[in-house]
Every structure is written in structure tokens, then in C-alpha cells.
Amino acid sequence: MRMCRYILRNKKYFIGTLCTSLFAGVVPLFLAYVIQLISDVAFNNHFEKAGTCLFASVLFLIYTLMMTSINSIMKSTYRKKLKTDLGEDLYSSLMNQSYSTFKKEKIGNP
């Protein structure tokens, strides 16, 4: 429940990361379609589908590269924001403790 605070603090990045991950997850479905087109042209001699096959292959390549790079950027930005927020809160909670409260607990205690 405590991590929900950090997720809600960065809603825009969380939703962006979630959406790009979903769109990047569709890549294997498109790959199956492209492989089906290529095999149909190669094995069944349907050369009239060669243009469609080439178009689908190029579109698949562009989509895959775009989704992979956007997903990577969104994930790294979101992780950076979470790490920064968590580090700031941890630092401020340690600095706001009194010395006696800080020394009560041993280092290894959870």
C-alpha cells in the first residue's frame, strides 16, 4: 500500500509506461501475421501478395522499432522518477528523526 503513493505521484509516467508496454506486447501478434504472409508467398507461390508482404514487413519493422524505443524511454523515465521520489522521502525521514530515535534501532533491524 505504501508504494501506491509513489505510483499516484507519477500517474502520467505510470499510465504512459503501461500503455507503451501494452502496445509493445502486440508485436508478436503482428510478427505471426508477417510470417504467415511471407510463408504464403514463398511456399504457395502467391506472388500477387508480395507487395502486401513487403508493405507489412516494413510496417512491422517501423512499429517494432518505434514501440521498443518509446517503451524503453518511458520505463527508464518512470523508474528514474520513482527512484528520485523514494530517495528524497527516505533522506527527509532520516534527517527529520532525532538522534536518540535514530540510535534506538540497530542497523540490522527491519
HELIX and SHEET records of a PDB file:
HELIX    1   1 MET A    3  ARG A    9  1                                   7    
HELIX    2   2 LYS A   11  GLY A   25  1                                  15    
HELIX    3   3 VAL A   27  PHE A   43  1                                  17    
HELIX    4   4 PHE A   47  LYS A   49  5                                   3    
HELIX    5   5 ALA A   50  MET A   95  1                                  46    
HELIX    6   6 TYR A   99  LYS A  104  1                                   6    
END                                                                             
